[in-house]
Amino acid sequence: MKSFISLVRKELVYEWRSLYQLGGVIAFLFGVSYLIYFFSGGGSPELWNLLYWLVFMFLCFFTGSRVFEDDTQRFKIISYQLLHPFNLFAAKSAYLFILLNVLGILLWGVLSILIPLVKSELRGWMILLLFFNTGMALILTFSSFLASQGQGKTLLLTVLVLPLSFPLLGTAYETGLKILNGYEFESFFSGLRIIVGINLFVLAMIVFLVPLTWKN
Amino acid sequence: MFYKIHWWKYLGVLLMVYVLIVGLLTPLKPGIFDVKPNRFKTNQKVNINVKGYNTNYTKGNVSTYLKTGNSFLLKAEEVAIINDTELDAVFNLPQHLPGKLNLVQCSFIVDSDFDGTSVLPSKIVLSQDSINEIEGDLSWTISKSPGFHVIHTYRFPYRNILYETIRNTFFHVSLWFAMFSMLMVSVYYAIRYLKTQNRDFDLRSSALVKTAMLFGVLGLATGSLWARNTWDTWWTNDIKLNMSALSMLIYFAYLILRSSIEDPDRRARISGAYNIFALVAVVPLIFVLPRLTDSLHPGNGGNPAFGSDDMDNALRLVFYPAVVGFSILGFWIAQLQYRLERVKTALDDHEDK
């Protein structure tokens, strides 16, 4: 647990030292949100929901592509001797989870200000984001780890993540729409249940597969 | 010795030849292609023109019926045969319909002692001005059961919308079955590679995935052709179709991942792990999610899979050999692919030395 916390802190320190990268992602968030506001001006909950998840999907790709950026082969040999790779994987997933939540709420806030919603339900949206980002962080970390082994990492990551995260994105889109249309707990819960199912499945696969892939 | 080793390939060729000949040449059972007109008011004499498919109306005694509910039948007063595939049926529609509705849908039935019985479900719509349930029930009930003819010949079922494309079951569905069998075996080899680090298993696994992808693309193409002929579109927003396309994308990612890693051991390890992840991800996408929602495909959204309405015994006699035949063909292609890769690897290793 101690090494896990230290590793999450390491990720935070790395982020702080290269803040311009995170700044670029946030600039993208603001830029795209403004473009949406400028060209659409307003819209139905369907459009708002679609645009939110599309922009958030790109934010996930940008953030995910940086997960194993600093872990070059040389560093890996050293760090894998110091700690268990699974701890490293878990710490990166945890940090990505936190970052995605921050970006998700920020995007919600910016879009809500520029294109106000009739029914602004932050609590439901937060719960959805928490569950969605758990699965997304795991998929992104796993795919980023696989992509870091190959060439053209960012493109490869997109190719790997897009089909794997599609069920998660699709369910989040549908559940998000229910929230914007004034959700009933039953239908909201059924959406969350599917997301939890996907998360558990991804987690089980990662626990099984990661130890098989890190060895060199 | 040669035959003992390669018996399964001969079996595959035999099965494929059998599927092509029997699957393409067996005729469909007689059916009703269309009836016109199909909307009437009660209490009048109507003439309905019937067009048959693969029928022989001139060769037997033909009678026609309208059927509504489970037990209400109305027999045509007169049947005029025009030719083997066309007839006119005259019905004297009673004033009242059975049941409590102003509007009912009726199935059209043609019974012949030569062709057997064919049904066009829910095609005729009848409406009445006033409801009289008792009189309606009485006037539509036949006192003596008509005793429909059943003719036993080896023919494929006639299904409206599908028509001759029902034969695509042997190709479209079998290709997907073969694809999944290859993907499962490829995961078996991937696990064996991850356990033993024997590169031979990785070559087998990747050859099987590549061949499975080819079958998957062919499955999508035959499905799209089928959709064009039955649903009048190349692609629909059906969940099964979308999940199948997504599965293909997941496996295309596998191929891209493999080609992006140069070191053979690392490539084998990473792609092996991804292969396991991919198959476990694809199974719920194709077999679970479509069952939870509405779908046009049989076996999804509450439709029965391989129920008697979709798959009768005549079809089964070709379908099961087709599944085995395509699977053998797939494993054969994969074996050739694996042998090619093995030669390439040996040549590369030789050059490195």
HADDOCK unambig.tbl for C-alpha pairs under 7 A between the chains (distance, minus, plus):
assign (segid A and resid 146 and name CA) (segid B and resid 270 and name CA) 6.43 0.50 0.50
assign (segid A and resid 149 and name CA) (segid B and resid 261 and name CA) 6.59 0.50 0.50
assign (segid A and resid 150 and name CA) (segid B and resid 257 and name CA) 6.96 0.50 0.50
assign (segid A and resid 150 and name CA) (segid B and resid 260 and name CA) 4.91 0.50 0.50
assign (segid A and resid 150 and name CA) (segid B and resid 261 and name CA) 4.48 0.50 0.50
assign (segid A and resid 151 and name CA) (segid B and resid 260 and name CA) 5.19 0.50 0.50
assign (segid A and resid 151 and name CA) (segid B and resid 261 and name CA) 6.48 0.50 0.50
assign (segid A and resid 156 and name CA) (segid B and resid 257 and name CA) 6.84 0.50 0.50
assign (segid A and resid 159 and name CA) (segid B and resid 253 and name CA) 5.64 0.50 0.50
assign (segid A and resid 160 and name CA) (segid B and resid 253 and name CA) 5.50 0.50 0.50
assign (segid A and resid 163 and name CA) (segid B and resid 246 and name CA) 5.89 0.50 0.50
assign (segid A and resid 163 and name CA) (segid B and resid 249 and name CA) 6.11 0.50 0.50
assign (segid A and resid 163 and name CA) (segid B and resid 250 and name CA) 5.50 0.50 0.50
assign (segid A and resid 164 and name CA) (segid B and resid 250 and name CA) 6.78 0.50 0.50
assign (segid A and resid 205 and name CA) (segid B and resid 277 and name CA) 6.48 0.50 0.50
assign (segid A and resid 209 and name CA) (segid B and resid 273 and name CA) 5.93 0.50 0.50
assign (segid A and resid 212 and name CA) (segid B and resid 194 and name CA) 6.70 0.50 0.50
assign (segid A and resid 213 and name CA) (segid B and resid 269 and name CA) 6.00 0.50 0.50
assign (segid A and resid 213 and name CA) (segid B and resid 270 and name CA) 5.81 0.50 0.50
assign (segid A and resid 213 and name CA) (segid B and resid 273 and name CA) 6.68 0.50 0.50
